[in-house]
Structure formats: C-alpha cells, structure tokens
C-alpha cells in the first residue's frame, strides 16, 4: 500500500504513543525462551465512492497474558485527513482501531500492523495454588448471561444433564470436562455456516440444531458452563501459522483473511483460566484427511489435548459480546455479537464483514522470530 502519512493514534481512554515495528521491539520479542513472534497486517480498502466512511479493525487482547503479548501496533492511512483511534469497549474486554474518513475522502484505505508474541499453553492438573481464585466481582462477570449466551431455561437444564452423573462434590475441572465431552459428542461442524457462526446457544438447543462453526460450538460450552456457576468465556481470534502438531485443518499461514477462530476458557480454582476448544475437535473430525471417525487416533489425541492445552499458532483478539461500534450511524441497532472480523460503514450502510473480496480487506501473517 502506498501511504502518504502515518496517522497519529491515541486511545479514547488515555493517550499513549504506540511503538512502531522496530528492530528493538523484534529483538525483545525474540529474547524469551519458548516465545514465537509474528507480524500480522490487516489492510482495509473499502470499495466505496467518495465520501464519509468508517472502519473498525479488531486488535489483540487489551491485557497481556502468560501466553500472549502485544509488542507493537501501528496504523497507516493513504488519506492524510483520515483519523485513527484505538477504542476499548466499556468493559475493557475488547479493543479496535477505529478509522474515519470525511466527505472529501477518495481513498478509504487503512493498514494496521500488529507485532505479537505467543507461546503454547500446557496446563498440568496437579499442585493447585490456593491463590488462584476469582473475586466475587470477577465470578459474577464471567458467569453472566448475554444476548446469545443465556444461562437460564433450556441452557441451564442441559448443563444439569451434562453433570448429572457426577458426585455432589465434583470439582470445577470434572464439571467442565463433562460439559466439554457433551459438546464434542453432540455438536457437529457445518461447513455451510457463514463465517464462524453467530453463537445463538438458546436457538441451537431449542431447535436441536447443534451444527455450526467455532463461534457456535464453543459458545455452547461457555453458556452451559456459566449456567452452573463455572466462570467461562469465549476468546475470539485468528489463526496465524500452520500447526506443528500435524493437523492441516488447525493452522493457517500467509494469507489468513478467512482464518478467524474462536476458542474458549473456563476458570478452575487453584489453576486459573483453563484453555479448551471442543470446536476444533469437530473441525478435525470433518476436515482432517477428508474426514475422520470419532474414534480415530488423531481425533482421540486432539480431543485429549484440547482440554487444558492450546497450540499458540493463533492470535487472541478479545473476550467481548454484544458490541456497539463507536461512531456507527446504526447505533445500538448495529450491535454485533462479537468482534472477530473487520467492520465498515459508508453512506449506504454496513458492509458485509464476511465478504472480504467485496468489502474489501486482507489479513496476512508472517513469523519473524
């Protein structure tokens, strides 16, 4: 992309200068053992005429974790009048680059470069730490119901069925494992689902249509867990590299425009946030080697692995739900269930975020250390 300037970027919640993707930052990222560094570039180039337009590009996690760090974010626009700002959602569970073009704009192109480091998550369920527990406020927040993830009615009833055979003193891990197994056994990946799905858990259960993609299948796990008091959350993100574990269906490098993927976590007292991904078990069953049986050794291996482990060839975006895009002319009526794809609006309205070829946008990833 040919750029005429680098936009000045400030947060709406406190101004700070964003570092560029410098050799120093790269060297820092490479210095820690077991960490891998990637550069991810999202370029939005709206196929729209002259005039006012807006774009919202998802950014990495607001807070660093022990498996994911954001090193640098940089934004460039081809229009010298374009304004870019980083916006955090009110609950600070997601952030995005918000770019606006005024009525004189003839080029609606913005490029956001992200430098991140990741390392694999491998949780051993031994030697729990009493210090690892949620506060009352955190417990309430991560067990709340949302528009598409209710925690009462049919959702709670189904969760109670999942754990019915467990003893009264079952642990958080035992309860979550029972729900995980039910989700793997009873859902299926539907290749016709657009994008990653919508995650309308109540509708899925009421219609007994448990087919979908990652945002559907993992939402079932999260909603069922929350309904019985287990703190849980979706983690929205994107695949950024090929899998090193031998699964072609579980990785993507280079052009990752359509590689969005939602994962999930639950909180186990004594262990912290536990990574899971029942949706990827169903993806392996459907897609790996043209399709595999449920009892195939590769399926059994990934089923075991994805309860407590994540291969971090993936970038985490956020945990948020029911998002109103800042500045959107649609306001609350334009609320989206989650932010995992670039969004944009022009004078005609909201563009189709699941149609990158006509939108248009492109996302690329490369390993740099």
Secondary structure, DSSP 4 states (H G I P E B T S, - for coil): ---SEEPPEEESSS--PPPP--HHHHHHHHHSTT-EEEEEEEEEE----SS-EEEEEE-S-SS--SSEEEEEEEEEESSTT-EEEEEE-TTSS-EEEEEEE-TT-S--EEEEEEEEEE--EE----S--TT----HHHHHHTT---SSS--SHHHHHHHHHHTTTS-TT--HHHHHHHHHHHHHHH-EE-TTSSTT----HHHHHHHT--EE-HHHHHHHHHHHHHHTT--EEEEEEEE-S--SSS-GGG---EE-TT-EEEEEEEEETTTEEEEE-HHHHHHHHHHGGG---TTSHHHHHHHHHTBTEE---EEEEE---SBPPTT-TTGGGG-BS---S-EEEETTEE--TT-HHHHTEEEEEEE--
